[in-house]
Amino acid sequence: MFSLKKAFTALTVSALAFTLTACGGSSDSSSSTASKDPVKIGIPDDATNGGRAIKLLETAGLISVNPDAGWVPELKDVTEYIYNIEIVPTTANTLPSTLDDFGASTINGTYAIPIGLVPSRDGLIVENQADAVAEGEKNPFINIIVARTEEKDNETFAKVVKAYNTDYVAQYILAKFQEASIPAWEWSPTELSDEAIVDEVDHYESSADGKTVVRVGVCGASNDSWRAVQKILDDNGDNIYIELVRFDAYTLPNEALNSGEIDLNSFQHYAYLEKEIASQGYDLTVIGDTSMAPLTLYSRKYTSLDELKEAAGKK
């Protein structure tokens, strides 16, 4: 059985190992080659993912943050810029396309996967979400399936969640998305190889004929896990068809679900939903967990965290 905490620790260690290898060890970040202009770093502009990004930059040693701000600090909670950087809040779904415009950007798996970014291979540093959870607490960054509160006990929706949280879907997620998405439930490998599962799911076709259609709101282009869920539903004879409704921005799927335009959504984590409910008054409820997408600092200008620090220079 796979340990989620060990998975995140391995990701972080491998990313840091890449950093040290790329630069041949630690370097003197106060090098005279440092730029006079600050190195710009893009982060998501929503409160929860922006807070995660700020914490990641703190872990990277670029800034200091007021500890009283908890796990979702704001820019005002940055107490010191250790290196000459400028943090630029940016719409999350544009961070991949604007990566060349920044020295580095923090991008989560939803948007990293479609452009082929792999955390341990391409990241300067990877978020260890296990560190965000006190003993006995729920990880606030687990991605979720959400329904309207009045339908939280819907039997059809319960079958969808059960199909999602299977060994088959877990193995597919890890094999397909190469660390950018990690199952949020304990699971065991199936008898099939990773290659066999990916091939089977990627070529799987289903039909809505004679089935109950469940419209699920999603963001980004990497939602192939739902094809694996569909196969499980069909294998179980549940007569449920998943119809994905794609939205371009995080602000849209909760509004659509709350208004009844879709049946479920699956694009956000617990912390983001809580913020949305508090600010928008949505009557929505979590009915299941899906995966975790570690936030990663990527760059096309620097090959390691030490190289970025050297370019920025100490303040």
C-alpha positions as CSV (number, residue, x, y, z in Angstrom):
1,M,0.0,0.0,0.0
2,F,1.3,3.5,-0.9
3,S,2.0,6.2,1.7
4,L,0.9,9.6,0.6
5,K,3.3,11.4,3.0
6,K,6.2,9.3,1.7
7,A,5.2,10.2,-1.9
8,F,5.4,13.9,-1.2
9,T,8.6,13.6,0.7
10,A,10.1,11.7,-2.3
11,L,9.0,14.4,-4.7
12,T,10.5,17.1,-2.6
13,V,13.8,15.3,-2.1
14,S,14.1,14.4,-5.7
15,A,13.5,18.0,-6.8
16,L,16.1,19.3,-4.3
17,A,18.6,16.7,-5.4
18,F,18.2,17.9,-9.0
19,T,18.9,21.4,-7.7
20,L,22.2,20.4,-6.1
21,T,23.2,18.3,-9.1
22,A,22.5,21.0,-11.6
23,C,24.7,23.5,-10.0
24,G,27.4,21.2,-8.5
25,G,26.4,22.0,-4.9
26,S,25.6,25.2,-3.1
27,S,26.7,28.5,-4.4
28,D,27.4,32.0,-3.1
29,S,24.0,33.7,-3.9
30,S,25.6,37.2,-3.4
31,S,27.5,36.8,-6.6
32,S,28.4,40.0,-8.4
33,T,26.6,38.6,-11.5
34,A,23.2,39.2,-9.7
35,S,20.7,41.3,-11.6
36,K,20.0,44.9,-10.5
37,D,16.3,44.3,-11.4
38,P,14.4,41.9,-9.2
39,V,13.7,38.4,-10.6
40,K,9.9,38.2,-11.1
41,I,8.1,35.2,-9.8
42,G,4.5,34.5,-10.9
43,I,2.1,33.0,-8.4
44,P,-1.6,32.2,-8.6
45,D,-3.7,35.2,-7.8
46,D,-6.4,33.4,-5.8
47,A,-6.1,33.5,-2.0
48,T,-5.5,29.8,-1.3
49,N,-3.2,28.8,-4.1
50,G,-1.4,32.2,-3.8
51,G,-0.9,31.4,-0.1
52,R,0.5,28.0,-1.0
53,A,2.9,29.6,-3.4
54,I,4.1,32.1,-0.8
55,K,4.8,29.2,1.6
56,L,6.7,27.4,-1.2
57,L,8.9,30.5,-1.8
58,E,9.5,30.6,2.0
59,T,10.6,26.9,1.9
60,A,12.9,27.7,-1.0
61,G,14.6,30.3,1.2
62,L,13.7,33.3,-0.9
63,I,11.5,35.1,1.6
64,S,10.4,35.0,5.2
65,V,6.7,34.9,6.2
66,N,4.9,35.8,9.4
67,P,4.2,32.4,11.1
68,D,0.9,33.7,12.4
69,A,-0.4,33.8,8.9
70,G,-0.7,30.0,8.9
71,W,-0.7,27.9,5.6
72,V,-2.4,30.5,3.4
73,P,-0.5,33.8,3.9
74,E,-0.9,36.9,1.8
75,L,1.7,39.2,0.3
76,K,1.3,41.5,3.3
77,D,2.5,38.6,5.5
78,V,5.9,38.5,3.8
79,T,8.2,39.9,6.5
80,E,11.5,39.8,4.5
81,Y,12.6,39.4,0.9
82,I,15.9,37.5,1.5
83,Y,16.6,37.6,-2.3
84,N,15.9,40.3,-4.8
85,I,12.7,39.0,-6.2
86,E,9.3,40.4,-7.0
87,I,6.2,38.3,-6.4
88,V,3.6,38.8,-9.2
89,P,0.1,37.4,-8.6
90,T,-1.2,36.2,-11.9
91,T,-4.3,34.3,-13.1
92,A,-3.5,30.7,-12.5
93,N,-4.5,29.3,-15.9
94,T,-2.2,31.8,-17.7
95,L,1.0,30.9,-15.7
96,P,2.1,28.2,-18.1
97,S,1.7,30.4,-21.2
98,T,3.5,33.3,-19.5
99,L,6.3,31.2,-18.0
100,D,8.9,32.8,-20.3
101,D,7.9,36.2,-19.0
102,F,9.0,35.4,-15.5
103,G,12.1,34.2,-13.8
104,A,10.0,31.4,-12.4
105,S,6.4,30.6,-11.7
106,T,4.5,28.4,-9.2
107,I,2.2,26.1,-11.2
108,N,0.0,23.3,-10.0
109,G,-0.7,20.0,-11.7
110,T,-3.9,21.1,-13.4
111,Y,-2.0,23.5,-15.6
112,A,1.5,21.9,-15.5
113,I,0.4,18.5,-17.0
114,P,-0.9,19.8,-20.4
115,I,2.5,21.4,-21.2
116,G,4.5,18.3,-20.2
117,L,6.0,19.6,-16.9
118,V,7.1,16.9,-14.4
119,P,7.7,18.1,-10.8
120,S,10.8,16.0,-10.0
121,R,12.3,16.5,-13.4
122,D,11.5,20.1,-14.2
123,G,10.8,21.7,-10.9
124,L,13.2,23.9,-8.9
125,I,11.3,22.9,-5.7
126,V,8.2,20.9,-5.1
127,E,5.5,21.5,-2.4
128,N,5.4,18.9,0.3
129,Q,1.8,18.9,1.2
130,A,2.3,16.6,4.1
131,D,4.0,19.5,5.9
132,A,0.8,21.5,5.7
133,V,-1.1,19.2,8.0
134,A,-1.0,19.0,11.7
135,E,-1.4,15.6,13.3
136,G,-5.0,14.4,13.0
137,E,-6.1,17.2,10.6
138,K,-7.3,16.9,7.0
139,N,-5.0,18.1,4.3
140,P,-6.7,21.3,3.0
141,F,-5.2,20.9,-0.4
142,I,-6.7,17.5,-1.3
143,N,-8.8,17.9,-4.5
144,I,-12.5,17.0,-4.2
145,I,-15.8,16.1,-5.8
146,V,-18.4,18.6,-4.8
147,A,-22.2,18.5,-5.0
148,R,-25.1,20.8,-4.0
149,T,-25.7,20.2,-0.3
150,E,-29.3,19.1,-1.0
151,E,-27.9,16.2,-3.1
152,K,-25.0,15.1,-0.9
153,D,-26.7,11.7,-0.3
154,N,-27.6,11.1,-4.0
155,E,-27.0,7.4,-4.6
156,T,-25.8,7.9,-8.2
157,F,-23.2,10.4,-7.0
158,A,-22.1,7.9,-4.3
159,K,-21.4,5.3,-7.1
160,V,-19.3,7.9,-9.0
161,V,-17.2,8.6,-5.9
162,K,-16.8,4.9,-5.2
163,A,-15.7,4.3,-8.8
164,Y,-13.2,7.1,-8.5
165,N,-11.6,5.8,-5.3
166,T,-10.5,2.5,-6.8
167,D,-7.0,0.9,-7.2
168,Y,-7.5,1.0,-11.0
169,V,-8.1,4.7,-11.1
170,A,-5.2,5.4,-8.6
171,Q,-2.7,3.4,-10.7
172,Y,-3.9,5.2,-13.9
173,I,-3.5,8.6,-12.3
174,L,0.1,8.0,-11.2
175,A,1.1,6.3,-14.4
176,K,-0.5,8.9,-16.7
177,F,0.4,12.1,-14.9
178,Q,3.9,11.3,-13.7
179,E,3.8,12.9,-10.2
180,A,1.8,16.0,-11.1
181,S,-1.3,14.4,-9.7
182,I,-1.3,11.9,-6.8
183,P,-4.3,9.8,-5.5
184,A,-5.7,11.1,-2.2
185,W,-6.6,7.6,-1.0
186,E,-4.6,4.5,0.1
187,W,-4.5,2.0,-2.7
188,S,-2.7,-1.1,-4.0
189,P,-1.3,-1.9,-7.5
190,T,-3.6,-3.9,-9.7
191,E,-2.4,-7.0,-11.6
192,L,-2.0,-4.8,-14.7
193,S,1.1,-3.0,-15.6
194,D,1.1,0.8,-15.7
195,E,1.5,0.7,-19.5
196,A,-1.4,-1.6,-19.9
197,I,-3.7,0.5,-17.8
198,V,-2.8,3.8,-19.6
199,D,-3.3,2.1,-23.0
200,E,-6.6,0.6,-21.9
201,V,-8.0,3.8,-20.5
202,D,-6.7,6.1,-23.2
203,H,-8.4,4.0,-25.9
204,Y,-11.6,3.4,-23.9
205,E,-14.9,4.6,-25.4
206,S,-18.3,4.7,-23.7
207,S,-21.8,5.8,-24.6
208,A,-24.6,7.7,-22.8
209,D,-27.3,5.5,-24.3
210,G,-29.6,4.2,-21.7
211,K,-27.6,5.6,-18.8
212,T,-28.1,8.4,-16.2
213,V,-26.0,11.3,-17.3
214,V,-24.0,13.1,-14.6
215,R,-22.5,16.4,-15.7
216,V,-19.2,17.1,-14.0
217,G,-17.5,20.6,-14.2
218,V,-13.8,20.5,-14.6
219,C,-10.9,22.9,-15.3
220,G,-7.8,22.4,-17.4
221,A,-7.1,19.8,-20.1
222,S,-5.9,17.0,-17.9
223,N,-9.1,15.2,-16.8
224,D,-8.4,11.7,-18.3
225,S,-8.9,10.2,-14.9
226,W,-12.6,10.5,-15.5
227,R,-12.2,8.1,-18.5
228,A,-10.9,5.6,-16.0
229,V,-13.8,6.3,-13.7
230,Q,-16.2,5.7,-16.7
231,K,-14.6,2.3,-17.4
232,I,-15.1,1.3,-13.7
233,L,-18.7,2.5,-13.8
234,D,-19.3,0.5,-17.0
235,D,-17.6,-2.6,-15.6
236,N,-19.8,-2.4,-12.5
237,G,-22.9,-2.1,-14.6
238,D,-23.9,1.1,-12.9
239,N,-25.5,2.6,-16.0
240,I,-24.0,6.1,-15.3
241,Y,-22.4,8.2,-18.0
242,I,-20.0,11.0,-17.0
243,E,-20.3,14.1,-19.2
244,L,-17.4,16.5,-18.6
245,V,-18.2,20.3,-18.8
246,R,-15.0,22.2,-19.1
247,F,-14.5,25.7,-17.7
248,D,-11.7,28.1,-18.5
249,A,-11.3,29.6,-15.0
250,Y,-11.5,28.5,-11.4
251,T,-14.2,31.1,-10.6
252,L,-16.9,29.4,-12.8
253,P,-17.5,25.7,-11.8
254,N,-18.8,26.5,-8.3
255,E,-21.2,29.1,-9.7
256,A,-22.5,26.7,-12.3
257,L,-22.9,23.9,-9.7
258,N,-24.7,26.1,-7.2
259,S,-27.1,27.3,-9.9
260,G,-27.9,23.8,-11.1
261,E,-26.2,24.0,-14.5
262,I,-24.1,20.9,-13.7
263,D,-24.5,18.0,-11.3
264,L,-21.0,17.9,-9.7
265,N,-17.7,19.6,-10.0
266,S,-14.1,18.3,-9.6
267,F,-11.4,21.0,-9.9
268,Q,-10.6,22.4,-6.5
269,H,-9.3,21.5,-3.0
270,Y,-10.9,21.9,0.4
271,A,-9.3,25.2,1.2
272,Y,-10.5,26.8,-2.1
273,L,-14.1,25.6,-1.6
274,E,-14.2,27.0,1.9
275,K,-13.1,30.4,0.6
276,E,-15.7,30.3,-2.2
277,I,-18.5,29.3,0.2
278,A,-17.5,32.1,2.6
279,S,-17.3,34.8,0.0
280,Q,-20.1,33.7,-2.4
281,G,-22.5,32.0,-0.1
282,Y,-22.7,28.8,-2.2
283,D,-24.6,25.9,-0.7
284,L,-22.1,23.2,-1.7
285,T,-20.7,20.1,0.0
286,V,-17.7,17.7,-0.5
287,I,-18.8,14.2,-1.3
288,G,-15.5,12.6,-2.1
289,D,-11.7,13.1,-2.4
290,T,-9.8,12.7,-5.7
291,S,-6.1,13.6,-5.8
292,M,-3.4,16.0,-4.7
293,A,-1.5,18.3,-7.1
294,P,1.7,19.6,-5.5
295,L,2.5,23.2,-6.4
296,T,5.9,23.4,-8.1
297,L,8.2,26.3,-8.9
298,Y,9.2,26.0,-12.6
299,S,11.5,28.1,-14.7
300,R,12.7,28.3,-18.3
301,K,15.5,30.7,-17.4
302,Y,17.1,28.8,-14.5
303,T,17.9,25.2,-14.1
304,S,18.2,25.1,-10.4
305,L,17.0,27.0,-7.3
306,D,20.6,28.0,-6.6
307,E,21.0,29.5,-10.1
308,L,17.8,31.5,-9.5
309,K,19.2,32.8,-6.2
310,E,22.5,33.7,-7.8
311,A,20.7,35.7,-10.5
312,A,18.6,37.5,-8.0
313,G,21.2,38.2,-5.4
314,K,20.6,38.8,-1.7
315,K,18.8,41.9,-0.7
